[in-house]
Amino acid sequence: MHQDSLYNANDTELLLQLSKGSRPAFDALYNRHWKQIYNAAYKRLNDEQQAQDIAQDVFVQLWTRGTTSPIENLAAYLHTSARNGVFKYFEKQGKQSALLNTIENISDEHDRADAGMLHQEFLNAFNELVDALPTQQRIIFKMRFEQDLNSQQIAEQLGISPKTVRNQLGKALATLRTSLLVLHLLFAMYSAW
């Protein structure tokens, strides 16, 4: 198909071309549907950067899947992918919130007589856990939570993709959350004695 006829083709025709690895067909689908998918993600997130990231991921999946297995209903596929991207984002945010809630709960406990000492020991242990993270995870974690930078800002400073930033941050948070829960239990048992 010629470039002009691609933009006049319907989605089914473009998907057929995409299944043959046609980059122009992909570009036509991208140009036709990107704004709609971005808007769907933005409506749920109210965050431009995250909505852009999710829309980009949806189209990366379209390219990958479109060249390996047929897509019956493009609109449903794109919206389901966007919805799943939003769910994954909220799930990651939930893990971050759980980590921060754990830290805040420990902070609240320092009202007891020896809690100040326990609180300081916990913070020392937490800092040791952060320092024990793999280098890239540690740098990204500190940039996010100490310098309050978002994924895009961290990516720009480190010269990596925002997706890499989010993946590394997710791994760091998962490691810290598990370790913090164990520490929290140990400190709770100690303070109950």
Salt bridges, closest charged atoms under 4 A:
ASP11 OD1 - ARG32 NH1 2.77
ASP11 OD2 - HIS33 NE2 2.98
ASP27 OD1 - ARG23 NE 3.02
ASP53 OD2 - ARG166 NH1 2.31
ASP57 OD1 - LYS163 NZ 3.94
GLU91 OE2 - LYS95 NZ 3.68
GLU109 OE1 - ARG112 NH2 3.47
GLU109 OE2 - HIS184 NE2 3.28
ASP111 OD1 - HIS110 ND1 3.99
ASP131 OD1 - LYS142 NZ 3.15
ASP148 OD1 - ARG144 NH1 3.24
